[in-house]
Amino acid sequence: MTDQLQGSPVLAEVLGDALPKLERFHAKIAEEGEPRGLIGPRDADIIWERHILNATNGIRFKTVADVGSGGGFPGLVAAACLPDHDFTLIEPMERRIEWLHECVGLMQLQNVEIIRGRSDAVIQQVRKLEIHPFAVVTCRAVAPMTKLSGGCRAGF
């Protein structure tokens, strides 16, 4: 199935210099995303719109933590678009950590650190160090906002 936005000039307009990296990411997620449980079966023809372009929305901070990074949305997409920003992807599941490492290598991203763990454990670690390294925390489809916002706000 062909993605509805494949070849659209909108991609270059919105993604700029990040487009070649994100084309590699798109190809990988189109091929492996559903079998690996990273996207749903009805997403194959809307990956650009639903996942990649959506992930570029509003991230303009120097240090970003992406909680529950999963398939790389929005963390990997934003990191490709903002190479002068630092991204920390926080994900508890080993199979998704493996995916994230594969994608970081494929996309040749130099601005991404991946941490395997739950966000609350990372928050406690940050508190012990008495530092606040992240200007913003992003997430997508992780937990109800009432649960997530309190824990992230308190720790970062």
Salt bridges, closest charged atoms under 4 A:
ASP3 OD2 - HIS26 NE2 2.87
GLU32 OE1 - LYS28 NZ 3.19
GLU32 OE1 - ARG36 NH1 2.64
ASP43 OD1 - ARG50 NE 3.62
ASP43 OD2 - HIS51 NE2 2.89
ASP84 OD2 - LYS62 NZ 3.53
ASP84 OD1 - HIS85 ND1 2.84
GLU94 OE1 - ARG116 NH1 3.10
GLU102 OE1 - LYS28 NZ 2.91
GLU102 OE1 - ARG36 NH1 2.83
ASP120 OD1 - ARG118 NE 3.48
